[in-house]
Amino acid sequence: MPPANDRIKTQTFVCFLIVLIGLLCAGRTRMMRDPGTLWHTVAGERMLDRHEIIQTDTFSFTQTGEEWIAQQWLAECAMALIHRLAGLDGLLLIACAMIAWIFAMLFARSARAGLPAPLAVLFLFFIAAAGSYHFMPRPHIVTLLFMTFGTACCATSRRAGFHRSTSSLCRL
């Protein structure tokens, strides 16, 4: 029997692949229904073409020309670059990979905490059921990824004994 750490790594990789393949199969019809994906991509395209952040609303009928703040400009530019390189399939692939990575990270944390694999999968199933509404190629996916990663880093640093320096950072 392989050591526990190797087993967890293998199971985590399998979890990543299963989630990725499942999302890619369902994603073409379900994840691309949201017009926000196209809106963010077009906003990014305009910013890349003009070499400036959008400052006025050019998209809506009632607010055209009004001041507008592009709060997600970096992600929108990244989406436009991905779209230029790989089209909508590239946006879908990147979004699915980010979501799969989130689930793989959650699975690994659960397994390292001692949760048996079947219970970890059940745990992930409930998370997917609750959060699947947000599984779209949009900027908030990056936020979810960093939130998951940041929470894991805080928990790991606390467990490793870095209480003073990172605990105060994690409280922010």
Secondary structure, 3 states (H helix, E strand, C coil): CCCHHHHHHHHHHHHHHHHHHHHHHHHHHHCCCCHHHHHHHHHHHHHHHHCCCCCECCCCCCCCCCECCCCCHHHHHHHHHHHHHHHHHHHHHHHHHHHHHHHHHHHHHHHHCCCCHHHHHHHHHHHHHHHHHHCCCCCHHHHHHHHHHHHHHHHHHHHHCCHHHHHHHHHC
